[in-house]
Amino acid sequence: LAACSGLNRQNAADWSQASETSTLSLMSFNVLLGGQPPRDVLDAITDAAPDLVCLQEMTPEFSEQFERRLAAAYPYRVLVPGPGVHGIGIASRVPLTDARLLTLGLSYLPAVAATMRSDAGPVRVACVHLVPPLARFEGYTSSTDRYYLNRTARIGQVQALLQHLDSAAMPAVVAGDMNEWEGQAAMDVLADAGFRNACGAPESRCAATWPGDVGYGLAIVRVDHILGRGVEFRQAAVLNAGGSDHYPVVARFAVPAAGR
């Protein structure tokens, strides 16, 4: 009940104040078609001050607002705005190289990947948005059809993502709106490939993320995740920060010496 009610969410400023110099911090935020309004989303990012932020549902208008306000704080950016829910992007304080847009078999919901070139060592980071359970597409005749076809599509997205990450041969972090909770099909594919959820780290405060601050009621499920392979998660939290129908999730991680 506490996890759903928000008692277990953390304030963004409190998260920022507890930063560790030996770690990298990452935020995943589905900003609801560019934020409602964008100012609230940008406030949340500013207050939490992550080293890297993964953005989903980023419209051209939101991209412009982000550039105007946060370009100086996040000089390394791979922003791919799009109509509706299609936009995606990564913005970082840490240098990024080898950026790529990944279609993952669904060109209307692409992912973006890049390598963080931190002092701790390189880490491949992918920002993703998996297809929603009941998304409507041509030829889907019923809710049941949509559910199972979209479930299969999410598995395909993750399998395509793993092919890319496996070829990078370095520690990897995946962040985004998975449209699944732990134990569901696509999440299990990632778990079987060695990815661990940041919210399993000690002293984490991970509550439900959807519906969020401008949702239609009490947040009931955590569908936004940060997962890693070859990194050590130190802490994670879902933030009590607004402007979207998803609450943002944040994590701190270190790159062990064996992963460098």
Secondary structure, 3 states (H helix, E strand, C coil): CHHHHCCCCECHHHHHHCCCCCCEEEEEEECCCCCCCHHHHHHHHHHHCCCEEEEECCCHHHHHHHHHHHCCCCCEEEEECCCCCCCEEEEECCCEEEEEEECCCCCCCCEEEEEEEECCEEEEEEEEECCCCCCCCCCCCCHHHHHHHHHHHHHHHHHHHHHHHHHHCCCEEEEEECCCCCCCHHHHHHHHCCCEEHHHCCCCECCCCECCCCCCCCCCECCEEEEEECCEEEEEEEECCCCCCCCCEEEEEECCHHHC
